[in-house]
Amino acid sequence: MGNFKFQQCKIEGLYIIEPKIYGDHRGYFLETYHQDAFAEAGLTMKFVQDNQSYSRKGVLRGLHFQKKHPQGKLVQVIKGSVFDVAVDLRGNSPTYGQWQGVVLTEENKKMFYVPPGFAHGFLVLSDEALFTYKCTDFYHPEDEGGIIWNDPDVAIDWPWDDKEPVVLSEKDKRLPTLKECGFQF
């Protein structure tokens, strides 16, 4: 299954996935998921829901998780670019509270796999972005949790010019820090 390159990140369970791109004068073709290829790399998750979001430059969505129904997510940008982030919330993990980020763009076509047990969010770097993700569990609005994007203890190095504030939902503005939240998987 040579259509993907799987790069395990410094935090166990996180993967950056680069699909093989077949292109010519007409455009390109690529696989975004292949069950056998992913299983060969040790990724045997089952996806049950696909989502898509559209956002403008400076929008920051996250950092979100579900408490009783944690979701693994395979994320990709179809249009534009984002800085995508996962924060380890697995209580028994040696990397609890640490983060991993990756720039996902329509040009690099990279994907990021974030397993259950992580908070997830992204910042839109381009004028607009179309973002897709496959999920391993269904969305349960009553089960939402989150941590604030600028938690000083997590210390995510967001690639943003702070002359302009990030654009947050009212819900995301009120999220607690990791210490205040105290949540662990």
C-alpha positions as a Markdown table, in Angstrom:
| # | Residue | x | y | z |
|---|---|---|---|---|
| 1 | Met | 0.0 | 0.0 | 0.0 |
| 2 | Gly | 2.4 | 2.6 | -1.2 |
| 3 | Asn | -0.1 | 5.5 | -1.6 |
| 4 | Phe | 0.7 | 6.9 | 1.9 |
| 5 | Lys | 3.6 | 7.9 | 4.0 |
| 6 | Phe | 2.9 | 7.6 | 7.7 |
| 7 | Gln | 5.0 | 9.7 | 10.1 |
| 8 | Gln | 4.5 | 9.0 | 13.8 |
| 9 | Cys | 4.9 | 12.2 | 15.8 |
| 10 | Lys | 6.8 | 12.7 | 19.0 |
| 11 | Ile | 3.6 | 12.2 | 21.0 |
| 12 | Glu | 2.5 | 8.5 | 20.7 |
| 13 | Gly | -0.6 | 7.9 | 18.6 |
| 14 | Leu | -0.4 | 11.1 | 16.5 |
| 15 | Tyr | 0.4 | 10.7 | 12.8 |
| 16 | Ile | 1.1 | 13.0 | 9.9 |
| 17 | Ile | 0.0 | 11.3 | 6.8 |
| 18 | Glu | 1.2 | 12.2 | 3.3 |
| 19 | Pro | -0.8 | 10.8 | 0.4 |
| 20 | Lys | 0.9 | 10.0 | -2.9 |
| 21 | Ile | -0.3 | 12.5 | -5.5 |
| 22 | Tyr | -0.9 | 11.4 | -9.1 |
| 23 | Gly | -0.9 | 14.6 | -11.2 |
| 24 | Asp | -0.6 | 15.6 | -14.8 |
| 25 | His | -1.8 | 18.5 | -17.1 |
| 26 | Arg | -5.4 | 17.7 | -16.2 |
| 27 | Gly | -5.0 | 18.0 | -12.4 |
| 28 | Tyr | -4.4 | 15.4 | -9.7 |
| 29 | Phe | -5.8 | 12.3 | -8.0 |
| 30 | Leu | -5.1 | 11.0 | -4.5 |
| 31 | Glu | -6.5 | 8.6 | -2.0 |
| 32 | Thr | -7.5 | 10.3 | 1.3 |
| 33 | Tyr | -8.2 | 7.0 | 3.1 |
| 34 | His | -7.6 | 3.3 | 2.5 |
| 35 | Gln | -8.5 | 0.9 | 5.3 |
| 36 | Asp | -5.9 | -1.7 | 4.4 |
| 37 | Ala | -3.1 | 0.8 | 4.0 |
| 38 | Phe | -3.9 | 2.4 | 7.4 |
| 39 | Ala | -4.2 | -1.0 | 9.1 |
| 40 | Glu | -0.8 | -1.9 | 7.7 |
| 41 | Ala | 0.6 | 1.2 | 9.5 |
| 42 | Gly | -1.2 | 0.2 | 12.8 |
| 43 | Leu | -4.1 | 2.5 | 12.4 |
| 44 | Thr | -7.2 | 0.3 | 12.7 |
| 45 | Met | -9.8 | 2.8 | 13.6 |
| 46 | Lys | -13.3 | 2.7 | 12.2 |
| 47 | Phe | -14.8 | 6.0 | 11.0 |
| 48 | Val | -18.5 | 6.7 | 11.5 |
| 49 | Gln | -19.0 | 10.3 | 10.7 |
| 50 | Asp | -17.5 | 12.9 | 8.2 |
| 51 | Asn | -17.5 | 16.6 | 8.9 |
| 52 | Gln | -16.6 | 19.7 | 7.0 |
| 53 | Ser | -16.1 | 23.3 | 8.2 |
| 54 | Tyr | -15.4 | 26.6 | 6.4 |
| 55 | Ser | -13.6 | 29.4 | 8.2 |
| 56 | Arg | -12.0 | 32.7 | 7.4 |
| 57 | Lys | -8.5 | 33.9 | 8.3 |
| 58 | Gly | -7.8 | 34.2 | 12.0 |
| 59 | Val | -10.6 | 31.9 | 13.1 |
| 60 | Leu | -9.4 | 29.6 | 15.8 |
| 61 | Arg | -11.6 | 26.6 | 16.6 |
| 62 | Gly | -10.9 | 24.6 | 19.7 |
| 63 | Leu | -9.4 | 23.1 | 21.7 |
| 64 | His | -12.3 | 20.6 | 21.9 |
| 65 | Phe | -12.9 | 17.0 | 23.0 |
| 66 | Gln | -15.8 | 14.8 | 24.0 |
| 67 | Lys | -15.7 | 13.3 | 27.5 |
| 68 | Lys | -17.7 | 10.1 | 27.4 |
| 69 | His | -17.6 | 9.6 | 23.6 |
| 70 | Pro | -14.0 | 10.5 | 22.6 |
| 71 | Gln | -13.4 | 10.9 | 18.9 |
| 72 | Gly | -10.4 | 10.0 | 16.8 |
| 73 | Lys | -10.1 | 12.4 | 13.9 |
| 74 | Leu | -8.4 | 12.2 | 10.5 |
| 75 | Val | -8.2 | 15.9 | 9.4 |
| 76 | Gln | -7.3 | 17.5 | 6.1 |
| 77 | Val | -7.5 | 20.9 | 4.4 |
| 78 | Ile | -9.1 | 21.0 | 1.0 |
| 79 | Lys | -8.8 | 24.7 | 0.5 |
| 80 | Gly | -6.4 | 27.2 | 2.2 |
| 81 | Ser | -4.1 | 26.5 | 5.1 |
| 82 | Val | -4.5 | 25.9 | 8.9 |
| 83 | Phe | -2.2 | 25.2 | 11.8 |
| 84 | Asp | -3.7 | 22.1 | 13.4 |
| 85 | Val | -3.1 | 21.1 | 17.0 |
| 86 | Ala | -3.6 | 18.1 | 19.3 |
| 87 | Val | -3.1 | 18.3 | 23.1 |
| 88 | Asp | -2.5 | 15.0 | 24.9 |
| 89 | Leu | -5.2 | 14.5 | 27.7 |
| 90 | Arg | -4.4 | 10.8 | 28.4 |
| 91 | Gly | -3.9 | 10.8 | 32.1 |
| 92 | Asn | -1.4 | 7.8 | 32.1 |
| 93 | Ser | 0.6 | 9.3 | 29.2 |
| 94 | Pro | 4.1 | 10.6 | 29.8 |
| 95 | Thr | 3.2 | 13.4 | 27.4 |
| 96 | Tyr | 0.0 | 14.5 | 29.2 |
| 97 | Gly | -0.5 | 18.2 | 28.6 |
| 98 | Gln | 1.9 | 18.4 | 25.7 |
| 99 | Trp | 0.9 | 19.4 | 22.2 |
| 100 | Gln | 1.8 | 18.7 | 18.6 |
| 101 | Gly | 1.1 | 21.0 | 15.7 |
| 102 | Val | 1.3 | 20.7 | 11.9 |
| 103 | Val | 0.5 | 23.0 | 9.0 |
| 104 | Leu | -2.0 | 21.5 | 6.7 |
| 105 | Thr | -2.6 | 23.1 | 3.3 |
| 106 | Glu | -4.3 | 22.5 | 0.0 |
| 107 | Glu | -0.8 | 22.3 | -1.6 |
| 108 | Asn | 0.9 | 19.9 | 0.8 |
| 109 | Lys | -2.3 | 17.7 | 1.1 |
| 110 | Lys | -1.0 | 16.3 | 4.4 |
| 111 | Met | -3.4 | 14.8 | 6.9 |
| 112 | Phe | -3.2 | 14.6 | 10.6 |
| 113 | Tyr | -4.6 | 11.7 | 12.7 |
| 114 | Val | -5.6 | 12.6 | 16.2 |
| 115 | Pro | -6.7 | 9.6 | 18.2 |
| 116 | Pro | -9.2 | 9.6 | 21.1 |
| 117 | Gly | -7.8 | 11.1 | 24.2 |
| 118 | Phe | -6.7 | 14.4 | 22.8 |
| 119 | Ala | -8.1 | 18.0 | 22.6 |
| 120 | His | -8.1 | 19.3 | 19.1 |
| 121 | Gly | -8.2 | 22.6 | 17.4 |
| 122 | Phe | -7.0 | 24.7 | 14.5 |
| 123 | Leu | -6.1 | 28.2 | 13.4 |
| 124 | Val | -6.9 | 29.4 | 9.9 |
| 125 | Leu | -3.8 | 31.0 | 8.3 |
| 126 | Ser | -5.1 | 31.7 | 4.8 |
| 127 | Asp | -7.9 | 34.1 | 3.7 |
| 128 | Glu | -10.3 | 31.1 | 4.0 |
| 129 | Ala | -10.1 | 27.4 | 4.6 |
| 130 | Leu | -12.2 | 24.4 | 3.9 |
| 131 | Phe | -11.4 | 21.7 | 6.5 |
| 132 | Thr | -12.6 | 18.1 | 6.6 |
| 133 | Tyr | -12.4 | 15.4 | 9.2 |
| 134 | Lys | -13.4 | 11.8 | 9.6 |
| 135 | Cys | -14.5 | 10.8 | 13.1 |
| 136 | Thr | -14.4 | 7.5 | 15.0 |
| 137 | Asp | -17.4 | 8.3 | 17.1 |
| 138 | Phe | -20.5 | 10.4 | 16.6 |
| 139 | Tyr | -20.8 | 14.0 | 17.8 |
| 140 | His | -22.6 | 14.3 | 21.1 |
| 141 | Pro | -23.2 | 18.1 | 21.9 |
| 142 | Glu | -24.0 | 17.3 | 25.6 |
| 143 | Asp | -20.6 | 15.6 | 26.0 |
| 144 | Glu | -18.4 | 18.5 | 24.9 |
| 145 | Gly | -15.3 | 19.6 | 26.8 |
| 146 | Gly | -12.5 | 21.9 | 26.0 |
| 147 | Ile | -9.4 | 23.9 | 27.1 |
| 148 | Ile | -8.6 | 27.5 | 26.3 |
| 149 | Trp | -6.5 | 28.0 | 23.2 |
| 150 | Asn | -3.9 | 30.2 | 25.0 |
| 151 | Asp | -3.4 | 28.2 | 28.2 |
| 152 | Pro | 0.1 | 29.3 | 29.4 |
| 153 | Asp | 0.8 | 25.8 | 30.8 |
| 154 | Val | 0.2 | 24.1 | 27.5 |
| 155 | Ala | 2.0 | 26.9 | 25.7 |
| 156 | Ile | 1.1 | 26.2 | 22.1 |
| 157 | Asp | 3.2 | 28.2 | 19.7 |
| 158 | Trp | 0.4 | 29.4 | 17.4 |
| 159 | Pro | 1.9 | 31.0 | 14.2 |
| 160 | Trp | -0.1 | 34.2 | 14.4 |
| 161 | Asp | 0.7 | 37.8 | 14.3 |
| 162 | Asp | -0.8 | 39.1 | 17.5 |
| 163 | Lys | -1.5 | 42.5 | 16.0 |
| 164 | Glu | -4.9 | 41.1 | 15.0 |
| 165 | Pro | -6.8 | 39.0 | 17.6 |
| 166 | Val | -7.9 | 35.5 | 16.7 |
| 167 | Val | -11.6 | 35.0 | 16.1 |
| 168 | Leu | -13.2 | 32.8 | 18.6 |
| 169 | Ser | -16.7 | 31.6 | 19.3 |
| 170 | Glu | -18.3 | 32.8 | 22.5 |
| 171 | Lys | -18.1 | 29.2 | 23.8 |
| 172 | Asp | -14.4 | 29.0 | 23.0 |
| 173 | Lys | -13.7 | 32.3 | 24.8 |
| 174 | Arg | -15.0 | 30.8 | 28.0 |
| 175 | Leu | -13.1 | 27.5 | 28.0 |
| 176 | Pro | -11.0 | 26.7 | 31.1 |
| 177 | Thr | -7.3 | 26.1 | 31.3 |
| 178 | Leu | -6.1 | 22.5 | 31.5 |
| 179 | Lys | -5.5 | 22.8 | 35.3 |
| 180 | Glu | -9.0 | 24.3 | 35.8 |
| 181 | Cys | -10.6 | 21.7 | 33.6 |
| 182 | Gly | -8.6 | 18.8 | 35.3 |
| 183 | Phe | -10.0 | 16.4 | 32.7 |
| 184 | Gln | -8.0 | 13.2 | 31.8 |
| 185 | Phe | -8.9 | 10.3 | 29.6 |
